[in-house]
Each structure stands twice: as structure tokens, then as C-alpha cells.
Amino acid sequence: VGGNEGLKKVNTLLTQDCKILLISDSTSRQIQNYVKQKKISFRKMRLGNANFLKKYKPFMVLATTDDKELNRKIVEQAKS
């Protein structure tokens, strides 16, 4: 997600051979630079539930919102 914790996760994942899709309602300047450089993909979206998982079908999910309950829902939905 677009905050500091999300940026840390993105920076770590950029060292791996993987595609990164960041979903957030906001981004940092660094995230915007990564998008411009085509290092990551970005979808601007406010997350209120885990329904986005059905659309994007990610291999791995890192839930880093500031809402612990939403993070839990995202992780549980990703496991199923």
C-alpha cells in the first residue's frame, strides 16, 4: 500500500524477479517514480474489503493498510 510500510515491501520485492502490483488510494513520490520507470504496476483504489483478490488473483499478498481488521480479511481471503 502507499505508505512507508508498503514502500519498504516494494523496495524488498524489487530485488526479486517478480511482477509487483500495488493497490492503494494514494502513493508516495518514490512509488510514482517506480511506476513511471515501469518497475511496478499501480491501481488507485480505496480498499474496503478483499474483493480485489478475485480480479487480480495474486500469487502473494502483503496487506499493509493501517486497518488491522482489513489486513486480516485480506490475508484470510488470499489463503482461500
Backbone as a printed PyTorch tensor [residue, N CA C, xyz], in Angstrom:
tensor([[[  0.8530,  -1.1680,   0.0000],
         [  0.0000,   0.0000,   0.0000],
         [  0.8940,   1.2260,   0.0000]],

        [[  0.3420,   2.3910,  -0.2040],
         [  1.1410,   3.5650,  -0.4850],
         [  1.9430,   4.1760,   0.6400]],

        [[  1.8600,   3.6670,   1.8600],
         [  2.5880,   4.2640,   2.9740],
         [  4.0090,   3.7510,   3.1100]],

        [[  4.6370,   4.1070,   4.2410],
         [  6.0290,   3.7220,   4.4820],
         [  6.2300,   2.2140,   4.5020]],

        [[  5.3310,   1.4970,   5.1460],
         [  5.4660,   0.0370,   5.2200],
         [  5.3410,  -0.5820,   3.8300]],

        [[  4.4120,  -0.0850,   3.0420],
         [  4.2670,  -0.5650,   1.6670],
         [  5.5110,  -0.2970,   0.8440]],

        [[  6.1000,   0.8780,   1.0120],
         [  7.3200,   1.2270,   0.2800],
         [  8.4630,   0.2940,   0.6660]],

        [[  8.5810,  -0.0310,   1.9410],
         [  9.6180,  -0.9760,   2.3790],
         [  9.4380,  -2.3250,   1.6880]],

        [[  8.2010,  -2.7980,   1.6340],
         [  7.9230,  -4.0910,   0.9980],
         [  8.2400,  -4.0370,  -0.4920]],

        [[  7.8460,  -2.9560,  -1.1590],
         [  8.1320,  -2.8070,  -2.5870],
         [  9.6330,  -2.8010,  -2.8260]],

        [[ 10.3750,  -2.0520,  -2.0300],
         [ 11.8330,  -1.9920,  -2.1940],
         [ 12.4610,  -3.3740,  -2.0620]],

        [[ 11.9790,  -4.1660,  -1.1240],
         [ 12.4910,  -5.5280,  -0.9610],
         [ 12.1350,  -6.3870,  -2.1670]],

        [[ 10.8960,  -6.3010,  -2.6230],
         [ 10.4600,  -7.1250,  -3.7530],
         [ 11.1470,  -6.7440,  -5.0590]],

        [[ 11.5610,  -5.5020,  -5.1930],
         [ 12.2400,  -5.0830,  -6.4210],
         [ 13.5700,  -5.8060,  -6.6220]],

        [[ 14.1130,  -6.3850,  -5.5750],
         [ 15.3640,  -7.1400,  -5.7070],
         [ 15.1130,  -8.5560,  -6.2180]],

        [[ 13.8530,  -8.9350,  -6.3460],
         [ 13.4760, -10.2720,  -6.7990],
         [ 12.9720, -10.2150,  -8.2410]],

        [[ 12.8990, -11.3550,  -8.8730],
         [ 12.3800, -11.4360, -10.2380],
         [ 10.8730, -11.6820, -10.1570]],

        [[ 10.1080, -10.6040,  -9.9930],
         [  8.6640, -10.7500,  -9.8500],
         [  7.9510,  -9.5110, -10.3880]],

        [[  6.6690,  -9.6800, -10.6730],
         [  5.8200,  -8.5530, -11.0570],
         [  5.1630,  -8.0290,  -9.7900]],

        [[  5.1280,  -6.7210,  -9.6570],
         [  4.5680,  -6.0990,  -8.4570],
         [  3.3760,  -5.2450,  -8.8510]],

        [[  2.2420,  -5.4990,  -8.2150],
         [  1.0480,  -4.6780,  -8.3790],
         [  0.7380,  -4.0720,  -7.0200]],

        [[  0.7680,  -2.7640,  -6.9480],
         [  0.4540,  -2.0380,  -5.7200],
         [ -0.9510,  -1.4730,  -5.8480]],

        [[ -1.7860,  -1.7500,  -4.8650],
         [ -3.1530,  -1.2320,  -4.8430],
         [ -3.2850,  -0.3360,  -3.6240]],

        [[ -3.6240,   0.9260,  -3.8660],
         [ -3.7290,   1.9010,  -2.7820],
         [ -4.5380,   3.0930,  -3.2640]],

        [[ -5.0350,   3.8740,  -2.3190],
         [ -5.7350,   5.1020,  -2.7040],
         [ -4.7800,   6.2860,  -2.7670]],

        [[ -3.4970,   6.0600,  -2.4210],
         [ -2.5010,   7.1300,  -2.5000],
         [ -1.1220,   6.5110,  -2.6970]],

        [[ -0.1800,   7.3290,  -3.1490],
         [  1.1840,   6.8400,  -3.3400],
         [  2.1870,   7.8830,  -2.8770]],

        [[  3.3770,   7.4200,  -2.6540],
         [  4.4820,   8.3220,  -2.3340],
         [  5.1640,   8.7320,  -3.6410]],

        [[  6.0170,   9.7020,  -3.5610],
         [  6.7730,  10.1450,  -4.7360],
         [  7.6410,   9.0030,  -5.2760]],

        [[  8.2300,   8.2220,  -4.3620],
         [  9.0870,   7.1080,  -4.7870],
         [  8.2780,   6.0550,  -5.5390]],

        [[  7.0900,   5.7450,  -5.0440],
         [  6.2260,   4.7790,  -5.7340],
         [  5.8590,   5.3130,  -7.1130]],

        [[  5.5310,   6.5880,  -7.2160],
         [  5.2180,   7.1850,  -8.5180],
         [  6.3960,   7.0510,  -9.4720]],

        [[  7.6120,   7.2160,  -8.9660],
         [  8.8010,   7.0500,  -9.8040],
         [  8.9350,   5.6110, -10.2880]],

        [[  8.6870,   4.6490,  -9.4160],
         [  8.7490,   3.2390,  -9.8190],
         [  7.7280,   2.9410, -10.9140]],

        [[  6.5450,   3.5270, -10.7930],
         [  5.5090,   3.3270, -11.8140],
         [  5.9690,   3.9260, -13.1390]],

        [[  6.4980,   5.1450, -13.1190],
         [  6.9910,   5.7910, -14.3410],
         [  8.1100,   4.9900, -14.9850]],

        [[  8.9490,   4.3630, -14.1600],
         [ 10.0610,   3.5540, -14.6600],
         [  9.6110,   2.1440, -15.0550]],

        [[  8.3220,   1.8720, -14.8920],
         [  7.7130,   0.5730, -15.2020],
         [  8.2980,  -0.5690, -14.3700]],

        [[  8.7360,  -0.2340, -13.1790],
         [  9.2330,  -1.2570, -12.2600],
         [  8.0890,  -1.9430, -11.5270]],

        [[  6.9740,  -1.2100, -11.3490],
         [  5.7900,  -1.7670, -10.7010],
         [  4.5470,  -1.2720, -11.4300]],

        [[  3.4410,  -1.9710, -11.2000],
         [  2.1320,  -1.5220, -11.6790],
         [  1.3780,  -0.9580, -10.4870]],

        [[  0.4800,  -0.0300, -10.7560],
         [ -0.2670,   0.6160,  -9.6830],
         [ -1.7280,   0.7470, -10.0760]],

        [[ -2.6170,   0.4290,  -9.1410],
         [ -4.0550,   0.6380,  -9.3110],
         [ -4.5210,   1.5060,  -8.1560]],

        [[ -5.0440,   2.6860,  -8.4940],
         [ -5.5590,   3.5790,  -7.4540],
         [ -6.9480,   3.1080,  -7.0610]],

        [[ -7.0620,   2.6900,  -5.8150],
         [ -8.3170,   2.1230,  -5.3410],
         [ -8.3170,   2.1630,  -3.8170]],

        [[ -9.4160,   2.5710,  -3.2460],
         [ -9.5590,   2.5240,  -1.7850],
         [-10.0490,   1.1330,  -1.4220]],

        [[ -9.3070,   0.4580,  -0.5870],
         [ -9.6720,  -0.8920,  -0.1800],
         [-10.6000,  -0.8450,   1.0230]],

        [[-11.7550,  -1.4510,   0.8820],
         [-12.6890,  -1.5630,   1.9860],
         [-12.9690,  -3.0130,   2.3080]],

        [[-12.5200,  -3.8890,   1.3980],
         [-12.7010,  -5.3280,   1.5730],
         [-11.6410,  -6.0480,   0.7370]],

        [[-11.7620,  -7.3510,   0.6450],
         [-10.7600,  -8.1490,  -0.0670],
         [-11.2340,  -8.5830,  -1.4500]],

        [[-12.2790,  -7.9620,  -1.9810],
         [-12.8320,  -8.3700,  -3.2720],
         [-11.8540,  -8.2280,  -4.4320]],

        [[-10.8810,  -7.3340,  -4.3110],
         [ -9.9160,  -7.1340,  -5.3890],
         [ -9.1250,  -8.4080,  -5.6830]],

        [[ -9.0420,  -9.3180,  -4.7170],
         [ -8.2970, -10.5590,  -4.9150],
         [ -8.9020, -11.4040,  -6.0270]],

        [[-10.2160, -11.3670,  -6.1580],
         [-10.8850, -12.1360,  -7.2130],
         [-10.4990, -11.6250,  -8.5910]],

        [[-10.3290, -10.3300,  -8.7140],
         [ -9.9960,  -9.7290, -10.0080],
         [ -8.5390,  -9.9580, -10.3880]],

        [[ -7.6290,  -9.7530,  -9.4510],
         [ -6.1990,  -9.7750,  -9.7760],
         [ -5.5290, -11.1290,  -9.5550]],

        [[ -6.1050, -11.9810,  -8.7300],
         [ -5.5910, -13.3250,  -8.4710],
         [ -4.0770, -13.3510,  -8.2370]],

        [[ -3.6160, -12.6430,  -7.2300],
         [ -2.1690, -12.5720,  -6.9860],
         [ -1.5980, -13.8790,  -6.4430]],

        [[ -0.3180, -14.0980,  -6.6990],
         [  0.3940, -15.2500,  -6.1490],
         [  0.6930, -15.0230,  -4.6660]],

        [[  1.0540, -13.7910,  -4.3260],
         [  1.3870, -13.4480,  -2.9510],
         [  0.7540, -12.0990,  -2.6160]],

        [[  0.2910, -11.9570,  -1.3870],
         [ -0.3460, -10.7180,  -0.9390],
         [  0.3580, -10.2200,   0.3150]],

        [[  0.6790,  -8.9350,   0.3230],
         [  1.2010,  -8.2750,   1.5170],
         [  0.2050,  -7.1850,   1.8880]],

        [[ -0.4930,  -7.3710,   2.9750],
         [ -1.5050,  -6.4080,   3.4160],
         [ -0.8510,  -5.4440,   4.3950]],

        [[ -0.7120,  -4.1890,   3.9850],
         [ -0.0400,  -3.1970,   4.8330],
         [ -0.8900,  -1.9440,   5.0010]],

        [[ -2.1980,  -2.1350,   5.1480],
         [ -3.0550,  -0.9780,   5.4010],
         [ -2.9080,  -0.5690,   6.8620]],

        [[ -3.4710,   0.5610,   7.2160],
         [ -3.4530,   0.9810,   8.6190],
         [ -4.6750,   0.4610,   9.3780]],

        [[ -5.4140,  -0.4570,   8.7550],
         [ -6.6120,  -1.0570,   9.3370],
         [ -6.3310,  -2.5450,   9.5950]],

        [[ -6.0870,  -2.9060,  10.8480],
         [ -5.7240,  -4.2850,  11.1920],
         [ -6.8040,  -5.2840,  10.7980]],

        [[ -8.0570,  -4.9110,  10.9660],
         [ -9.1590,  -5.8130,  10.6110],
         [ -9.1950,  -6.0470,   9.0980]],

        [[ -9.0060,  -5.0020,   8.3220],
         [ -8.9670,  -5.1510,   6.8660],
         [ -7.7770,  -6.0140,   6.4610]],

        [[ -6.6250,  -5.7970,   7.0600],
         [ -5.4540,  -6.6330,   6.7680],
         [ -5.7670,  -8.1030,   7.0220]],

        [[ -6.4310,  -8.3800,   8.1380],
         [ -6.7960,  -9.7580,   8.4790],
         [ -7.7260, -10.3480,   7.4230]],

        [[ -8.7210,  -9.5750,   6.9940],
         [ -9.6620, -10.0470,   5.9720],
         [ -8.9420, -10.3300,   4.6590]],

        [[ -8.0330,  -9.4500,   4.2860],
         [ -7.2880,  -9.6340,   3.0360],
         [ -6.4610, -10.9150,   3.1000]],

        [[ -5.7670, -11.1180,   4.2050],
         [ -4.9320, -12.3150,   4.3550],
         [ -5.7930, -13.5760,   4.3470]],

        [[ -6.9090, -13.5650,   5.0680],
         [ -7.7900, -14.7360,   5.1050],
         [ -8.3540, -15.0410,   3.7230]],

        [[ -8.7820, -14.0130,   3.0020],
         [ -9.3260, -14.2120,   1.6580],
         [ -8.2390, -14.7210,   0.7140]],

        [[ -7.0300, -14.2260,   0.8610],
         [ -5.9260, -14.6530,  -0.0060],
         [ -5.5950, -16.1280,   0.2060]],

        [[ -5.7810, -16.6140,   1.4190],
         [ -5.4890, -18.0190,   1.7200],
         [ -6.5110, -18.9640,   1.1080]],

        [[ -7.7200, -18.4890,   0.8630],
         [ -8.7840, -19.3820,   0.3660],
         [ -8.7990, -19.4870,  -1.1390]]])
